[in-house]
Amino acid sequence: MTQAIASADTSRNLLMAAGGGVISGVLTPLLPTLIDQIVGLPGQFRISLIAVPFAVLVFVLVRRFSVNPLWAAMLSSVITMIAFVCAVNAAIFIEAQTAGAATPMRYLLAGLTGGLVGAAVMALGIAMLPAGPRVAAAWWSMLTTGAVAGTLLALDNALGLDRTSFLYPVWQAAVSVRLVTILVRSRRPGAAAAP
């Protein structure tokens, strides 16, 4: 009976994390228009502001599903914004390096790289928080999910999407679900020693 209740609770938590990721992912491509109205902001800071909806979601998830203090949950938001900047810059770099390839391949590789880099920076940063799981194997699922979901950049490009996106809602929902799973597992007794 207790196991059934815990399973239902876990499913509800994962569904809420995924829903939050979809909502933040819908808001993300809408922000550049708003941020462009603010004059005088440096380029990298502008990029980081685009990640605010997802950073807020990560704050809520880290605060709710880990035993990290409030300051650490706030730091996880900053880490998320830094990860977004790193992911965008990595995707731009790879897209420029593959200039001779077909456009779909360039965006596929750029999205794969950006998704992996974004997930990796988040994983590294959140793992360093006081209650973050420090076992590298715990983060593989999030890294894999981030990389695979990042390939949706090719679909967004092929469809010419600008103010809407498949990439952001899917990536943010999938990474949110993986993050909650990792945080919940790390709270179990003996989790620090287990992969």
DOMI-503963 format. One record per residue (C-alpha): x, y, z; residue number from 0; residue in one letter. Coordinates in nm, 3 decimals, padded with zeros to 5 digits. Example, Ala and Ser with C-alpha at 12.3 -4.5 7.8 and 13.67 -1.06 7.14 Angstrom:
residues 2
+---------+---------+---------+-----+------+
|      c1 |      c2 |      c3 | pos | code |
+---------+---------+---------+-----+------+
|  01.230 | -00.450 |  00.780 |   0 |    A |
|  01.367 | -00.106 |  00.714 |   1 |    S |
+---------+---------+---------+-----+------+
end
This chain:
residues 195
+---------+---------+---------+-----+------+
|      c1 |      c2 |      c3 | pos | code |
+---------+---------+---------+-----+------+
|  00.000 |  00.000 |  00.000 |   0 |    M |
|  00.276 |  00.243 |  00.097 |   1 |    T |
|  00.469 |  00.156 | -00.219 |   2 |    Q |
|  00.162 |  00.230 | -00.436 |   3 |    A |
|  00.118 |  00.570 | -00.269 |   4 |    I |
|  00.488 |  00.652 | -00.316 |   5 |    A |
|  00.468 |  00.547 | -00.681 |   6 |    S |
|  00.163 |  00.767 | -00.742 |   7 |    A |
|  00.335 |  01.057 | -00.564 |   8 |    D |
|  00.649 |  01.012 | -00.776 |   9 |    T |
|  00.443 |  01.003 | -01.097 |  10 |    S |
|  00.261 |  01.320 | -00.996 |  11 |    R |
|  00.591 |  01.494 | -00.915 |  12 |    N |
|  00.741 |  01.396 | -01.250 |  13 |    L |
|  00.428 |  01.510 | -01.432 |  14 |    L |
|  00.441 |  01.846 | -01.253 |  15 |    M |
|  00.811 |  01.883 | -01.340 |  16 |    A |
|  00.739 |  01.804 | -01.705 |  17 |    A |
|  00.446 |  02.047 | -01.711 |  18 |    G |
|  00.663 |  02.318 | -01.560 |  19 |    G |
|  00.928 |  02.247 | -01.823 |  20 |    G |
|  00.675 |  02.279 | -02.105 |  21 |    V |
|  00.546 |  02.610 | -01.967 |  22 |    I |
|  00.895 |  02.753 | -01.919 |  23 |    S |
|  00.989 |  02.623 | -02.265 |  24 |    G |
|  00.694 |  02.803 | -02.424 |  25 |    V |
|  00.794 |  03.128 | -02.249 |  26 |    L |
|  01.164 |  03.106 | -02.337 |  27 |    T |
|  01.146 |  03.195 | -02.710 |  28 |    P |
|  00.906 |  03.481 | -02.633 |  29 |    L |
|  01.155 |  03.662 | -02.407 |  30 |    L |
|  01.409 |  03.790 | -02.667 |  31 |    P |
|  01.153 |  04.039 | -02.799 |  32 |    T |
|  01.095 |  04.174 | -02.449 |  33 |    L |
|  01.465 |  04.175 | -02.357 |  34 |    I |
|  01.552 |  04.362 | -02.679 |  35 |    D |
|  01.348 |  04.655 | -02.543 |  36 |    Q |
|  01.603 |  04.696 | -02.259 |  37 |    I |
|  01.887 |  04.913 | -02.384 |  38 |    V |
|  02.246 |  04.883 | -02.267 |  39 |    G |
|  02.261 |  04.519 | -02.156 |  40 |    L |
|  02.570 |  04.320 | -02.262 |  41 |    P |
|  02.505 |  04.039 | -02.511 |  42 |    G |
|  02.585 |  03.745 | -02.282 |  43 |    Q |
|  02.369 |  03.891 | -02.004 |  44 |    F |
|  02.082 |  03.927 | -02.253 |  45 |    R |
|  02.118 |  03.560 | -02.341 |  46 |    I |
|  02.115 |  03.462 | -01.974 |  47 |    S |
|  01.791 |  03.655 | -01.915 |  48 |    L |
|  01.619 |  03.438 | -02.175 |  49 |    I |
|  01.671 |  03.145 | -01.937 |  50 |    A |
|  01.483 |  03.308 | -01.646 |  51 |    V |
|  01.164 |  03.096 | -01.677 |  52 |    P |
|  01.364 |  02.772 | -01.671 |  53 |    F |
|  01.590 |  02.905 | -01.394 |  54 |    A |
|  01.283 |  02.973 | -01.180 |  55 |    V |
|  01.161 |  02.618 | -01.244 |  56 |    L |
|  01.501 |  02.472 | -01.148 |  57 |    V |
|  01.494 |  02.679 | -00.828 |  58 |    F |
|  01.154 |  02.531 | -00.738 |  59 |    V |
|  01.265 |  02.177 | -00.821 |  60 |    L |
|  01.591 |  02.196 | -00.628 |  61 |    V |
|  01.417 |  02.354 | -00.330 |  62 |    R |
|  01.137 |  02.100 | -00.326 |  63 |    R |
|  01.315 |  01.776 | -00.411 |  64 |    F |
|  01.649 |  01.816 | -00.236 |  65 |    S |
|  01.761 |  01.910 |  00.112 |  66 |    V |
|  01.963 |  02.204 | -00.017 |  67 |    N |
|  01.928 |  02.533 |  00.173 |  68 |    P |
|  01.755 |  02.832 |  00.013 |  69 |    L |
|  02.083 |  02.992 | -00.097 |  70 |    W |
|  02.180 |  02.673 | -00.282 |  71 |    A |
|  01.847 |  02.662 | -00.463 |  72 |    A |
|  01.903 |  03.025 | -00.567 |  73 |    M |
|  02.251 |  02.934 | -00.685 |  74 |    L |
|  02.102 |  02.653 | -00.894 |  75 |    S |
|  01.903 |  02.921 | -01.081 |  76 |    S |
|  02.220 |  03.117 | -01.156 |  77 |    V |
|  02.389 |  02.793 | -01.267 |  78 |    I |
|  02.096 |  02.729 | -01.501 |  79 |    T |
|  02.131 |  03.072 | -01.658 |  80 |    M |
|  02.505 |  03.017 | -01.703 |  81 |    I |
|  02.433 |  02.675 | -01.856 |  82 |    A |
|  02.194 |  02.838 | -02.104 |  83 |    F |
|  02.462 |  03.087 | -02.214 |  84 |    V |
|  02.716 |  02.805 | -02.250 |  85 |    C |
|  02.469 |  02.595 | -02.450 |  86 |    A |
|  02.386 |  02.879 | -02.689 |  87 |    V |
|  02.753 |  02.964 | -02.742 |  88 |    N |
|  02.844 |  02.598 | -02.797 |  89 |    A |
|  02.564 |  02.557 | -03.052 |  90 |    A |
|  02.672 |  02.874 | -03.235 |  91 |    I |
|  03.034 |  02.759 | -03.237 |  92 |    F |
|  02.950 |  02.413 | -03.379 |  93 |    I |
|  02.714 |  02.559 | -03.637 |  94 |    E |
|  02.993 |  02.791 | -03.756 |  95 |    A |
|  03.248 |  02.505 | -03.765 |  96 |    Q |
|  03.022 |  02.296 | -03.988 |  97 |    T |
|  02.959 |  02.573 | -04.242 |  98 |    A |
|  03.021 |  02.347 | -04.543 |  99 |    G |
|  02.772 |  02.078 | -04.437 | 100 |    A |
|  02.405 |  02.060 | -04.526 | 101 |    A |
|  02.188 |  02.292 | -04.315 | 102 |    T |
|  01.991 |  02.015 | -04.139 | 103 |    P |
|  02.317 |  01.841 | -04.039 | 104 |    M |
|  02.466 |  02.166 | -03.910 | 105 |    R |
|  02.166 |  02.235 | -03.688 | 106 |    Y |
|  02.147 |  01.872 | -03.577 | 107 |    L |
|  02.509 |  01.882 | -03.460 | 108 |    L |
|  02.470 |  02.230 | -03.310 | 109 |    A |
|  02.160 |  02.122 | -03.116 | 110 |    G |
|  02.323 |  01.801 | -02.998 | 111 |    L |
|  02.625 |  01.995 | -02.870 | 112 |    T |
|  02.422 |  02.275 | -02.715 | 113 |    G |
|  02.187 |  02.031 | -02.543 | 114 |    G |
|  02.476 |  01.829 | -02.404 | 115 |    L |
|  02.672 |  02.136 | -02.288 | 116 |    V |
|  02.366 |  02.289 | -02.121 | 117 |    G |
|  02.284 |  01.968 | -01.935 | 118 |    A |
|  02.650 |  01.913 | -01.843 | 119 |    A |
|  02.698 |  02.260 | -01.695 | 120 |    V |
|  02.375 |  02.223 | -01.498 | 121 |    M |
|  02.476 |  01.878 | -01.375 | 122 |    A |
|  02.822 |  01.991 | -01.272 | 123 |    L |
|  02.693 |  02.299 | -01.093 | 124 |    G |
|  02.405 |  02.129 | -00.912 | 125 |    I |
|  02.627 |  01.835 | -00.814 | 126 |    A |
|  02.851 |  02.083 | -00.630 | 127 |    M |
|  02.565 |  02.212 | -00.413 | 128 |    L |
|  02.564 |  02.088 | -00.051 | 129 |    P |
|  02.301 |  01.818 | -00.113 | 130 |    A |
|  02.383 |  01.755 | -00.478 | 131 |    G |
|  02.461 |  01.397 | -00.581 | 132 |    P |
|  02.834 |  01.380 | -00.647 | 133 |    R |
|  02.835 |  01.043 | -00.820 | 134 |    V |
|  02.896 |  01.102 | -01.191 | 135 |    A |
|  02.684 |  00.805 | -01.296 | 136 |    A |
|  02.378 |  00.967 | -01.136 | 137 |    A |
|  02.388 |  01.241 | -01.400 | 138 |    W |
|  02.428 |  01.029 | -01.717 | 139 |    W |
|  02.055 |  01.012 | -01.781 | 140 |    S |
|  02.026 |  01.392 | -01.771 | 141 |    M |
|  02.326 |  01.438 | -02.001 | 142 |    L |
|  02.191 |  01.188 | -02.253 | 143 |    T |
|  01.843 |  01.335 | -02.243 | 144 |    T |
|  01.977 |  01.690 | -02.284 | 145 |    G |
|  02.188 |  01.592 | -02.585 | 146 |    A |
|  01.913 |  01.397 | -02.761 | 147 |    V |
|  01.647 |  01.662 | -02.698 | 148 |    A |
|  01.889 |  01.929 | -02.823 | 149 |    G |
|  01.869 |  01.781 | -03.172 | 150 |    T |
|  01.521 |  01.935 | -03.201 | 151 |    L |
|  01.705 |  02.255 | -03.297 | 152 |    L |
|  01.722 |  02.104 | -03.648 | 153 |    A |
|  01.342 |  02.067 | -03.653 | 154 |    L |
|  01.291 |  02.425 | -03.533 | 155 |    D |
|  01.523 |  02.547 | -03.807 | 156 |    N |
|  01.359 |  02.333 | -04.075 | 157 |    A |
|  01.016 |  02.470 | -03.981 | 158 |    L |
|  01.146 |  02.826 | -03.957 | 159 |    G |
|  01.020 |  02.867 | -03.600 | 160 |    L |
|  01.112 |  03.193 | -03.432 | 161 |    D |
|  00.871 |  03.283 | -03.152 | 162 |    R |
|  00.766 |  02.926 | -03.095 | 163 |    T |
|  00.984 |  02.622 | -03.058 | 164 |    S |
|  00.978 |  02.246 | -03.020 | 165 |    F |
|  01.328 |  02.249 | -02.872 | 166 |    L |
|  01.270 |  02.450 | -02.555 | 167 |    Y |
|  00.951 |  02.287 | -02.423 | 168 |    P |
|  01.076 |  01.934 | -02.492 | 169 |    V |
|  01.431 |  01.995 | -02.366 | 170 |    W |
|  01.322 |  02.177 | -02.052 | 171 |    Q |
|  01.050 |  01.924 | -01.970 | 172 |    A |
|  01.281 |  01.626 | -02.024 | 173 |    A |
|  01.571 |  01.775 | -01.828 | 174 |    V |
|  01.334 |  01.876 | -01.547 | 175 |    S |
|  01.206 |  01.521 | -01.517 | 176 |    V |
|  01.561 |  01.384 | -01.512 | 177 |    R |
|  01.665 |  01.642 | -01.251 | 178 |    L |
|  01.376 |  01.551 | -01.021 | 179 |    V |
|  01.453 |  01.181 | -01.059 | 180 |    T |
|  01.820 |  01.242 | -00.970 | 181 |    I |
|  01.737 |  01.464 | -00.672 | 182 |    L |
|  01.479 |  01.221 | -00.532 | 183 |    V |
|  01.716 |  00.924 | -00.569 | 184 |    R |
|  01.997 |  01.115 | -00.397 | 185 |    S |
|  01.778 |  01.163 | -00.088 | 186 |    R |
|  01.742 |  00.787 | -00.035 | 187 |    R |
|  01.961 |  00.627 |  00.232 | 188 |    P |
|  02.286 |  00.494 |  00.086 | 189 |    G |
|  02.239 |  00.688 | -00.239 | 190 |    A |
|  02.577 |  00.859 | -00.209 | 191 |    A |
|  02.755 |  00.530 | -00.265 | 192 |    A |
|  02.524 |  00.402 | -00.536 | 193 |    A |
|  02.545 |  00.510 | -00.903 | 194 |    P |
+---------+---------+---------+-----+------+
end
